[in-house]
Amino acid sequence: MIKFPQAPKYGDKVFLICTSSPILPEEIEECKQIVENLGFYPVVGKSLSQNIGGYMAGSADIRINDLHEAFSNPEIKAIFCVKGGFSSSQLLDKIDYELIKKNPKLFVGYSDVTNLNIAFNQKCGLGTYHGPMIRSNMLYDFNEFTKKSFLFSINKKNGEKWKLENPNSKKLNLLNKNNFIEIEIKREKEVIEKERIAKEKEKEKERENKKKEKKIKNK
């Protein structure tokens, strides 16, 4: 059975971790401020200050220690991934899945973090959130609509229906069988039209060449 842990309450501690790629040193304080603005107390993992080659937030051991600390510390009520990128797969064979299973926490992340989302789901029965990350999605463009949607999602109660809303003035487009067929037909027509134009150009080129040959012969 999949467990969705309780969302953190106002003032609760939330652990910030880079499970994949690094962030810039000056972005650490900015990420902390974002979490504080959400009403939580940020606890910064060591991985946020690590950088190996610009694509790893420290060694696998540093990131694993952060992950285990976040799940084992009873004061931590949620874990927010700061950024995706590359290399979270290095953690998969080092994770203490029993620790996580016994200490389920609300976990948010996507992109390269999806490796962990799936592993926690399959090995620990932990329901995670494929949601916005602090550096990637909240630092520069975290509008009120997105913020409201995020907080609603993590605070959703069992049995409560999901609300699918779009920002004001934005049309809601759903991909279904019918409009998928329409898209394919449109693409096919575009291909046919391109082929027709290409053939016309080829014929025009042939006509021009024949005119040139005729002029040469007349001379």
N, C-alpha and C positions, 0 to 999 in steps of 0.2 A: 504494500500500500504506500502510495506517495504522500509524504508529509510536507505541508507548506507551513514553515514556522511563523510565529507571530511577528508582526512588523515592529520595529523599534518605536518606542514612545518618545515624546518630547523630552530631550535631555539625556536620552540613552546613548551609550557609547557605540560608535560604528567604526569598524576597522577598515582602513584604506590600504589596498594592496595592488601592486603591479605584478601580475602573474606572467606577463609576456614582455612587452617592450617598455623601455624607460620613458620618463618624462624629464623636462628641464628642471634644474634646481629651483629656479624662481617660480615654478608652477606649483610647488609643494604647498606654500602658504596660501596660494589662490584656491587650491583644491580643498584645503582645510576650511577656508572661509565659506565656500559653497556649501559644505556639509553643515556648518554652523548655521547658515541661513535657512537650511531645511529644518532646523530645530534639534539637531543631534550634536553629540560631542565626538569629534574626530580623533581616532587613535591611528597614528601614522606608522605603517610598517617600514622596516629597513629597506625593503625593495624600492621604495619611492626615491631613495637617494643613491641608488646603484645604477651603473651604466657600463655595459660591456659591449664595445664596438658600435654603440648606437642602436642596437637591435635587441639586447637582452637587459632586463632590469635586475642585474646581478646574477650570480650563479644559481643553479637549480636548488642548491642547499639553502641559500638565503631566502628564496621565494617559498620553498617548502616550510622552512621555519616560521615564516610569516603566516602561512596558511594554517599550520598546526596551532600556532599561538592564538590566532583569531578564533578557531573552533574550540579550543580547550579553555580559553579564558571565560568564566561565567559572567563577567561584567560586559562582555561584548555581545550585543544583541543583533548585529547585522554585519555583513561584509560587503563592501562596495568596491568593485574592481575599478581602477582608475583609467586604464587604457588597455586596448587589445594589442594587435601587432603580430608578434612571432614568438615561438618557443615555449608556450604553455604545455606542449606535448612532452617536454622534458620532465615534467613533474608527475606524469601519470603513474609510473612504476615506483614512485617514491612516496606517494600519499598514504597516510594511515587511514584507510577507509573506515575501520572500526571506530576510530576516534570521531570521525565526522558523523557516523551513523548514531553514535551515542550522544552527540552534542549538536543536533541540527540547528543551523542558523540561517536566517534569511540571506541569500547570496544573489548578487546582481552582477551581470556582465554579459557580453556577447562577442562577436567577432572571433578572435583567436581563443577567447575564454570559453567558447562553446565546447572545446575539448573537456573542460572541467564540468560544465553544465551536464553533459551527457554522462560522464563518469559518475558524478554524484547521484544522478537520477537512477542509473542502472545498478550501481554497486551499493548505494546507501539508502535508496528510496527517498531521496531528498528532492523536493520540488524547488527548482531554482527559477530565477527571473531573467529572461533574455531581454534585458532592458538597458537604458542609458548608463554610460559610464562617466565618471566625474570629469576627467580631462578631455575625453573625446567628445562628449555631448553636452556637458553642463557649463564648461568654462567660458565658451564664447557664444553659444546660442541655446539658452535654456529658457524659453519664453514661459509665460504663465500657463498657457494651455498644456504644454508638455509637462511642466511641473505638476499641475493638477492631475493629469492622466497618470503620471508615475506614482504619485502618492496614493491615488485611488487604487491602483493595481496592487501595490504591496500591502495595502490595508484592507483589501477585499476579504469579506468574511465568507466562510463556507456556506454554499447555497445561494449567495448573493449573485444576481445576474450581472454579466459584463455589460458595460455601457459603451457602445461603439459610436463615438462622436467625432466629427471633423471640425476644424476651426471654422469660425464664422466666414461665410462667403466662399468656402472651399467645397467643391463638389465631391461627393463620395463615389469613387469608382471601384466597383468590385469585379474581379475577373471570374467569369463563369463560362459555362460551355458555349452559350450563345454568342457573347461578345468575343470569345476566343476565336470562334469560327469566323466572325466578321473581320477580326484582325488578320487572320490567315488569308482570307479572300482579298483584303486590301493589299496585303504584301504581294500576293500572286499577281494582282493586276499591275502593281508597280513594276514587278519584274518583267511582265509581258510588254509594258509600255517602254521600258528601257531597251529591251531587245528590239522593239519596232523602230525606235529612234536610231539605234546603232545600225540596223539594216538600211534605213533610209540614208544615213550618212555614207555608208559603204556604196550604195547605188549612186549617190551624188558624186562621190569620188570617181567611180568608174566612168560616169558620164563626162566629167571634166577631163579625165585622161583620154577618152575617145576624141573629144574636141581638139585636144592638143595634138594628138596623132594625126587627125584630119588636116589641121593647119600645116603641119610639117610636110605631109604628102603633097598638099596643094602648092607648096613653095617649090 
